[in-house]
Amino acid sequence: MTEKKNRQITLASRPVGEPTPENFKLVETAIGAPERGQVLVQSLYLSLDPYMRGRMSAAKSYAASTEIGDVMTGGVVGRVVESKHAGFKPGDIVNGTIGWQEYGLLEGSELRKIDPSLAPISTAVGVLGMPGLTAYFGLFEIGKPRPGETVVVSAASGAVGAVVSQLAKIAGARVVGIAGGPDKCAYVKDELGVDAVIDYKAEKDLAAALAKACPDGVDVYFDNVGGPVTDAVATLFNLRARMVVCGLISHYNMPNGYSGPSILRSVLTNRVTIQGMIVFDWHSRWPEGLARLGQFVRDGKLKYKEDIVAGLENAPATFIGMLNGKNFGKTLIKIAE
Amino acid sequence: MTEKKNRQITLASRPVGEPTPENFKLVETAIGAPERGQVLVQSLYLSLDPYMRGRMSAAKSYAASTEIGDVMTGGVVGRVVESKHAGFKPGDIVNGTIGWQEYGLLEGSELRKIDPSLAPISTAVGVLGMPGLTAYFGLFEIGKPRPGETVVVSAASGAVGAVVSQLAKIAGARVVGIAGGPDKCAYVKDELGVDAVIDYKAEKDLAAALAKACPDGVDVYFDNVGGPVTDAVATLFNLRARMVVCGLISHYNMPNGYSGPSILRSVLTNRVTIQGMIVFDWHSRWPEGLARLGQFVRDGKLKYKEDIVAGLENAPATFIGMLNGKNFGKTLIKIAE
């Protein structure tokens, strides 16, 4: 092991607007050895998620920014190589925030053990990981759909949106998905089984298309994108509608943020509740969420789609593409077999 | 009585942008006689409120629009002239939605009897009426300030904002008021007793002035105005801040609504809750609110300021001025002694 190097992708510079390959740097370092309580993990699947764009900026966000020269942050499913923690042994499959690198040294307390017999291990950073839990808690704790209500989901084919769409259907709601392009829309309609789908790239008048797809208005809006899509949905809010602000991917690459029509008039008139969320707000309840989601997956009620690209070196380009909607499903980098 | 005419102000045409005197029409009609269950009321004080601008538009709002030719809607404190309802007798002081007219015929069930021994009767459409109740329920049911938290109030010298400012102080919060002009700001600081006040008309960099006035950020924002003031406050939200959307007076005269920077990024990052409200949402609890507010007034803990203009014929100009912030305190039209 000591001869092999650890390849890492670090933040080389902060992007202004859209990230470019020059904002990232591939470096090689030595693979460390675990101290007491630590575990050395080899990365197998790296999760790429929109929130990482926020970490690349110096601006305040959920968590501290990634510093220049630091390894890019990210959730990983990996295999234990060496353990000095009683809870883990070599060969164990684990999930932790290892970041964009081939090997990571973490405290055992920061790792979650994955049972490979329950589901493919890659799902631990997808439908049975943060995106799935984000959908579960955001939809049921904030959105609170009732049977018969209309739930609109943006980025409905994405890692979070696809789970929200299906959970809302399971909960008896009428679900309208928004996605970009015919392939994603066909997937959302035919595979995920929503009631109507809107291709935001194809519609000239998004508000009109939404109005047609939501004849009874919108009771719950699960927002992953922000921007003009959100502006259009806001025109259709029903009395006491709930809007979950989970992501704003259309804003992230705008240096000065997005400007548009205020949605507060609709909020006032319809007494809408808007709430921002992050999955860590329900950390103590993750086991509940994972148990439910796992059962739905095993019962065939919850489908998922992965967009897997091989090779750590391809992470920057894949990430840049994802921010532009080029991914189709949960974006993963396969780092090792 | 039958000889005397009833003067009314009706909606002559719908305003585009700012209302003009031509949008209103003064007409004279016969004074009706009450049928069984009805009460004839002579208007004494007419309340002018920003929400009335919404009723002048055809667009969907809380309630149905006022139709062209209909009497302008509005809350009134009046005196019973003739009653065919067992609960009221001539001379009783009552509050009801009589509108912009000298006499109104209402069902007794639509009237609330006012006890003139408890407080000046004009307060029944002010601090002890809808504006006061709006402040009470909006602040405590949605804003939920804790002692030591920072509460920001826009239009802090207005009918609702002045009550919010004082209730938040009573609740132990640090209160920052926003008002327009030195007179209103002095009133908010010296009479209402807030901790800091900002003159939004005088500050070139509102966000910077707010940041200075709110060194610990903003936990509760009670919004009566919207627009750039709200955009500035949103930059200072703390984790789990609450924003009460009570009014958006800066938007009402904009034919296409207000456009500006999206505040959703701050909502997402800080997991903010934004909620729109109308006082009718707590209709069953009004007695509780009125009892509390009345006690605070009698104890001298809750001050109020009235801006009274005499003569129904002056209502349109006074209303137009109020939408531009020309009022100072709760705007009332004195219709009769």
Interface residues (C-beta under 8 A of the other chain):
Chain A: G54 K60 S61 Y62 D223 G226 G227 T230 V245 C246 G247 L248 H251 N256 G257 Y258 S259 G260 P261 S262 L264 R265 V267 L268 T269 N270 R271 V272 T273 I274 Q275 G276 M277 I278 D281
Chain B: G54 K60 S61 Y62 D223 G226 G227 T230 V245 C246 G247 L248 H251 N256 G257 Y258 S259 G260 P261 S262 L264 R265 V267 L268 T269 N270 R271 V272 T273 I274 Q275 G276 M277 I278 D281
